[in-house]
Amino acid sequence: MKKLNWIEITSLYIGVIMGAGFASGRECWQFFGVFGSKGYYGAAASTVCFILLACMLTFIARSKGSADLGRLISPFDNALIEEIIGWTLAVIYYSLIIAMTAAGGSLLNQQFGISKVIGGSVIAVLCIVTVLGDFERISGIFRLMVPVLFVTGILTIFLTIRADFGQSGAVSGYRPGRMSPNWIISAIVFMAYNSLGMVTMAGNSAINSKSRRDAYLGAVGGTLCLGILTILLLRALLTDMAFSASLDLPMLGFSGRLSPVLNIIYAVVLYGAIYSTGASTYYGFSTKLKAGNYKKYIITGGAVLGFLLGLTGFTKLVEFLYPVQGYIGILFIALIIINFFRELARSRHTV
């Protein structure tokens, strides 16, 4: 396949994380906004951690010459442990198709009053078609979509900050999630669960980069852009905390207050962001399936089942599913750090 330069790798990182919860403002509110100005500390801390982790994954993938989920995470030279880790992460990736179909349903319902069944089913079908095309189709779509997602998101955030609508309700006292009770734990959990979605893309980008320089520049560029965007997004959400807290998709609500035209554009772009994250993480799940006649049926059936489970609702999924994934992610991050230092020591010994 075509080798990727650092700009293309940056777009892959942005595409895999700038999905339903992120671009909608829902997860930024849940993990940072509820803490008011203290949320900035959490957003900044998670950005630094993202950058370090992306560089570690890039080094591991290039050093081992592998993007296998188990080998990227496991510091142990044990095929069984690598397989267990790989499948655990694959199951987590699968759970994200549930969240993405739920988000697609919530968006069309909030914006147009269309049934959540329709919005969710379209996301499921798009993910099936894309994942059946393998990594090359994923990366090709991201190269086209991510610049549009990024520019529209930035524009809406800046216009919201500039408009400064004013507070329509309380400016404190918002209930944090049960599994992320303060900004420190929220920052760790936020970084950990988003990192889970990043592992597959980080490994494949490192292996398919044009050069070592492109691999690292793309990793740093992608995670740094996301960190800055998170801080700006938080600033926008805090302009009216009560309004942000009241909606499943708060940034979609703010775009509606700014302009009816921008509201439609943002809805379309946000739907694209939902699709991009759903497709990329579902692709991560598909990498653990053995090639053969049944793979396409498992991919299709799995997406349909995920869509049905997603009808439980997006807000509940953000509050409960994401933190659970985050705590699992913390364990995996610890393993990645150990794996990095072991691989670093091995490479130095080889030299």
N, C-alpha and C positions, 0 to 999 in steps of 0.2 A: 504494500500500500504506500501512498504518498507520505513522505517524511514531513513532520510538522515543525514549523518555526516557532519562535517564542511567542509571537502574537497569537497564533492559532492555539497554542497550549494555554495561554492566558484565557482565551475565550472558552476553552473547555472547562477550566476551573470555575469560571463565572457561571457558565451554563448549568453545571451540575449542582451548584449550591443556590443560585439565584432562582429558586423555584417558588412553589405555592406559598409556603409560610413566609419566606424571605420577602419576595417582591410585594406580597399583599400587606406586609407590615404586621401580620398576626403573631409570628414567632418573636419578632423584635419587641413587640409590646409585651408578650407573655414573659420573656426572659429578662428584658431590660427596662421597658417602659414603666412597668408597675412600680419600680423603685425610684422613679423620678430622676433627678440629676445624678444619683449614685449609679444609675444604669450606664453612664458614660465610662465609669471605671471598668465595669464588666465588659463592655464592647471593646475597649482598648486592650484589655488583657487577653481576650479571646483572639484578637487580631495577631498579636505577637505569637501566641501559641500556634495559630494556623500556619504562619509563615515557617516556623521552625519544623513543624510536623511535615509540611509539604516538601521541604528540603530533605528531611530524613527519608521519606518514602521514595523520593527521586534517587537518592544515593543507593538505597537498598535495591531498588528495581534495576538500576544500571549495573550495580556490582554483581548481583545474582543473575542478571540477564533474564529476568522473569517478571511477569505481571500477575502471577498466580496469587490469589488472595491469601492463601495459607502461608506461602513463602514470604510475602511482604510483611506479614504480621508476626509469624512465629520465629522466635530466636533459637528454637531447638531443631536439630537435624533429625527430625522424626516425622516420617510420612503420615502416620496416624494423627498426630497432633495438628499438623498442617491441614489435614483433611477436615478435622473437626472444626478448626478455626474458620476455614474457608466456607464450610457449610453453615456455620453459625452466622457469619456475615452475609451469606447468600439469603438466608431466611430473613434477616433484618432488611436487606435490599427488597426482598419480596414484600415486606410489610409496607414499604413506602409506596407501592402501587395502590395500596388501600388508601393512603393519605392523599395521593395525587388525584385519584378519581373522585374522592370526597371533595377536594378543593375545586375541581372542575365543576362539580354539581353545585357547590355553594356559590361560585362566581356567577354562573348564568342565572341562578335563582335570585341572587341579590340584585343583579344588574337588570335583568329582563323579565323576571318572574317565571322563567322557564323551569320546568320540573328538574330536580336534581338528578333524576334518572338519565335524562338526555345529556346533560353536561358531563356527567361521570362516564357514561358509556362512550362518548366521543373520545375522551382522553384514553380510555382503555383500548379502543380500536387503533388510535394513532400510535400508541406504545407498542402494540403487537406488530404493526406493519414496520415500524422503525427497527425494533429489536431483531426481527427476522432478517434484516439487512446487515446485521453485524456492526462491528466498531467503525468501519469505514463510512457507513451511512450515518451513524451517530455523529462522528466528527464533522462530516460534511454539512449536516443540518445545523450543528452548533456554529460553524463558521458563518452561516448566513443569518441565523436568528439572534445570536448573542449581542452583536452591536446594536441592533434595534431594541432589544430588551434593556440594555444598559443605558442607552441614550434617553429613552422614554422614561425609565425609572429615575434617572438623575434629574431630568427636566421637571417631572412632577414633584419630586422632593424639594428642589430649589424653589419652585413656585409656591409650594405649601409653606415653606419657611418664610418666604418673602411676604406672602399674604398675611401671615400671623393672625389667624382668625380670632384668637382670644379664647380664654377658657370658658367653656359652657357649663362647667360643673366643678367637682372637687379636684384639687391638685395634689392630693395625697390620700393614703388610706386604701389603695387598691390592693386586692387580695392576690398575692403571688401564688404560683402553683404549689401543690402540696409537696412535690418532689424537687422544687427549686425555691426554697423559702427565703433566700437572701441573694444579693448580687454576686457574691463570690461563688457560691454553688451554681447559680444560674450561668455564670460565665463558663465554668468548667463543663457543665452539662451541654450548653449550647455548642461549644467548640467540639465536644466529644461526639455528639450525634451527627453534626454536620461533617465531621471528619470521616465517619463511617461511609458516607456517600461519596467521599473524595478518594478513597483508597483505590478503587478500580481505575478511575480516570487518571490518578497520579501515576500508577504503575504503567498503564498503557501509554500515557503521554511520554514518560521517561524512556520507554523502550522504543517508541516510534518517533522520537525527536531527531532533528537533523544533526544535532551535536550536543555535547555535554552542556555547553553554554546556553543553547536554546532551552534545554530541559530545565535548568535552574532558573533562568530568567523568567520563563513561563510560569513556573511554580511560585516564585516570589511575586511576580506581577499580578497573577490571578488572585492570590490570597490577600495581597495588600489592597488591591482594588475593592475586594469584598469587605475588608475591614473598614476602609474609609466610607464605603457606601452604607455600612451598618450604622456608623456613628451619625452620618447625615440623616439616615432614615429615622433614627431615634430622635434626633432634633425635630424633625417634622412631626412625629407622633406626639411629642410633648407639647406642641403648640395648642392642642386641645385634648387633654387627657381623657376627659369623660367621653368625648366623641370616639376616640381611639378604642376605648374599652368596650364600647357598645356594639361594635361591628365584628363580624367574622373576618372581613377583608377591609381593614381601616383605610389603607391607601387608595383603594378604589372609591371609598366614600369621600376622601379628601379631593380626589380628582373631579368628582361630581360637583363639589362646592366651588371648584376653580372654573370649570367650563364644561358644558354638555359635550362638546366635541372632544376635548381631552379625556373626558370620562369614557367615551366609546373607545378611543384609541388605547387608553390604559387597560380597559377590559380585554381588548384583543391581545395586547402585549402580555398581560398577566396570564391569560389563558395559554399563551405560548411558553411562558416561564413554567407553568404547571406541567405542560407537556414535556419540556426539555428535561426537567428533573425526573419526571416519571419514566421517560425513555432511558435516561442514562443509568438510573439506579436499577431499573428492571433488566437492563443489559448486564449489569453486575451480577444479578441473580442468574441470568441465562448462561454466564461463563462457567458455572459449575455443572451444567447439564451436559451429558455426554452426547457427542454428535451422533445422529442417526435419524431414522424415520419418525421416531416418537418425539423428538425435541420440539418440533414446531407445534405439535398438539399440546405438549405440556405448557409451552409459552402462551398459547392461545387460551387454554383452559384456566391457567393460573391467573391471567389478567381478568378473565370474566369473574372468577371467584373473588379476586381482589376488589373489583368494582362492586359486587354485591355486599361485601363486608364494609366497603367505604360508605354505604348509605347510612351508617351510624352517625355521621356528621363530622365536619372538619374541626370545629372548635374543641370538641372532646378529644379528638385524636392528637391535636397539638399539645393539649394539657397533660395527657396521660401517656400516649404512645411515644412521643418524642423524648421525654425525660427517661423512660425505661431504656430506650435505645442509647441515650446518653450515658447512663450508668454502665451499660455493657461496653460502650465505646471507651470509657475510662480504663477499663481492664485491657482492652486491645491497645490503647495508646501506650500503656505501660510496657506491653510486650514489644510494640514497635520501637520504643526507645531502647530497650535492651537489645533488640535485633540490630538496631543501627550501630550501637557501640561495639557489638560483637563483630559485625560486618566490617566496621572501620578498623578494628584491631586485626582482623584477618587479612584485609587488603594491605595494610602496612607491613604485616609479617611476610606477605607474598612478595612485596617489593623489596 
